Amino acid sequence: MKKINSKAKAETNSGFGTNPNSYGGRFVNKDGSANIEKRGMHFLRRISWYHTMIDMPRWKFLLILLAFYIGVNFVFASIYYLIGIEYLDGIEQSGSELLKFGKAYFFSAQTFTTVGYGHISPNGFLTSSLAAAEALVGLLSFAIATGLFFGRFSKPTAFLKFSHNALIAPYKDGKAIMMRLVPYKNTNLTDAEAKMTVGMIVEENGKMTNKFYSLEMEMSRINALTLSWTLVHPITESSPFYNFSQADFNNIEGEIIVFIKAFDDMFSTTVAATTSYLFGEFVYGAKFELMYTENIDNTKTILHLDKLNAFKKVDMN
């Protein structure tokens, strides 16, 4: 087991624990979420539906809304059908049962959305009561859906993308660990600040333990985040990676966690993003290619987002 540089000061407030035998996989997923599965409590008590609906992918959110709309109308249409189609004026008694159910379904949809074309109407106490209850459910459902749409639309988001790999590149007279990020939408981020923490499984007093170290950075704060930003941790004598070879990075189980926060002047609030890099995602002896160039007439800077992960191999000798 590689001995960690004694000059590197370990952190005790990481929040990820110290026993590696009780921790599985990476600490933080690539999308910034904690790699944690909670158990020991009923599913409905340990999940926030609001956070779930706000954070889920757009396609899944729309699919759930569509499935709910179709499902709730199917339930109400079934109840109308069981009460009796004869209690819905405007539906002919002749025709197939499937056609009758279909008309009851579309009456349910009109009632749920409070559109009410008037072609079909309830004529009994039960159907009228059910229609009134469905209209209330529809109003409440659309109010909740509207709130969720607004929450997703107005949620402050950093809109940052990180490079797939971290690089170990030549830096001045030594080497450094580098990863890159870029704002990929038309946002205006200022006062950006970065922090990097490394977690490694090391041997201490004959026992394997999780150790966390705060990594010093060449530049941890910038005034404006408009172009790409390469985060650089110089591997100096105070770094936990001092005297690490390529084989050490391949053999030691570890992970660098990156925390970014910046001020978004559109939302007038601080936004944050997190990601992580396992040692297996490091590329030894490589350097990022430049992401931005001037345009033809030298009047504007072009940021090439497709070059976020572009790097070239370099000699580390």
LINWORA-V583975 format. One record per backbone hydrogen bond with DSSP energy under -0.5 kcal/mol. NH is the residue of the N-H (numbers start at 1). CO is the residue of the C=O. E is the energy in kcal/mol with one decimal. If there is no record, write none. Layout:
nh;co;e
NH;CO;E
NH;CO;E
This chain:
nh;co;e
5;240;-0.7
8;5;-1.5
10;8;-0.5
11;212;-4.0
20;18;-0.8
22;19;-1.3
23;20;-1.2
29;33;-3.1
32;29;-2.0
35;27;-1.9
36;34;-2.1
45;42;-1.4
46;42;-1.4
49;47;-0.7
52;48;-2.5
53;49;-2.7
54;50;-2.1
55;51;-2.3
56;52;-1.6
61;57;-2.3
62;58;-2.4
63;59;-1.9
64;60;-2.3
65;61;-2.0
66;62;-2.4
67;63;-2.7
68;64;-2.6
69;65;-2.3
70;66;-2.5
71;67;-2.7
72;68;-2.9
73;69;-1.5
74;70;-1.8
75;71;-2.1
76;72;-2.2
77;73;-2.5
78;74;-2.1
79;75;-1.8
80;76;-2.5
81;77;-2.4
82;78;-2.3
83;79;-2.3
84;80;-1.9
87;84;-1.6
88;85;-2.1
89;87;-0.6
89;121;-2.4
91;88;-1.4
92;90;-0.6
100;96;-1.9
101;97;-2.6
102;98;-2.3
103;99;-2.1
104;100;-2.1
105;101;-2.3
106;102;-2.2
107;103;-1.9
108;104;-2.0
109;105;-2.3
110;106;-2.1
111;107;-2.2
112;108;-3.2
113;109;-2.0
114;111;-0.8
115;110;-1.7
116;110;-0.9
121;89;-1.9
123;87;-2.3
124;87;-0.5
128;124;-2.3
129;125;-2.6
130;126;-2.6
131;127;-2.5
132;128;-2.2
133;129;-2.4
134;130;-2.6
135;131;-2.3
136;132;-1.7
137;133;-2.3
138;134;-2.8
139;135;-2.3
140;136;-2.4
141;137;-2.6
142;138;-2.5
143;139;-1.8
144;140;-2.3
145;141;-2.7
146;142;-2.4
147;143;-2.1
148;144;-2.3
149;145;-2.6
150;146;-2.5
151;147;-2.6
152;148;-2.5
153;149;-2.4
154;150;-2.7
155;151;-0.8
158;272;-0.5
161;182;-2.4
163;180;-2.9
166;281;-1.3
167;178;-3.6
168;283;-2.5
169;167;-0.6
169;176;-2.4
171;174;-2.2
174;171;-2.8
176;169;-2.5
177;233;-2.3
178;167;-3.2
179;231;-1.6
181;229;-1.9
182;161;-2.0
184;159;-1.7
184;182;-0.5
185;159;-0.5
187;185;-2.4
189;187;-0.5
189;225;-0.6
190;263;-2.5
191;223;-2.6
192;222;-1.3
193;261;-3.0
194;220;-2.9
195;259;-2.2
196;215;-0.5
197;257;-2.4
198;213;-2.8
199;255;-3.1
200;211;-2.7
201;253;-2.0
202;200;-0.8
202;209;-2.6
204;202;-0.5
204;207;-3.5
207;204;-1.5
209;202;-2.8
210;18;-3.2
211;200;-3.0
211;209;-0.5
212;11;-0.6
213;198;-2.5
214;9;-0.6
215;196;-2.7
216;214;-0.5
218;232;-2.8
222;192;-2.3
225;189;-2.7
226;224;-0.9
229;181;-2.7
231;179;-3.0
231;229;-0.7
233;177;-2.8
234;232;-0.6
235;175;-2.4
236;234;-1.5
239;236;-1.5
242;239;-1.6
244;241;-2.4
249;245;-1.7
250;246;-1.5
251;247;-1.9
252;248;-2.3
254;252;-0.7
255;199;-2.2
256;277;-2.8
257;197;-3.7
257;255;-0.5
258;275;-2.8
259;195;-3.0
260;273;-2.8
261;193;-2.2
262;271;-2.5
263;190;-3.1
264;262;-0.6
264;269;-2.7
265;188;-1.5
265;263;-0.7
268;264;-1.4
269;264;-1.4
271;262;-3.1
273;260;-2.5
275;258;-1.7
277;256;-2.5
279;254;-2.0
281;278;-2.2
282;279;-1.5
283;166;-2.5
284;282;-0.6
285;168;-2.3
286;168;-1.0
287;312;-2.5
289;310;-2.3
293;302;-2.1
295;300;-2.3
298;295;-1.4
302;293;-4.0
303;301;-0.5
304;291;-3.1
304;302;-0.7
305;303;-1.1
307;304;-1.7
308;305;-1.5
310;307;-1.3
312;287;-2.7
314;285;-2.0
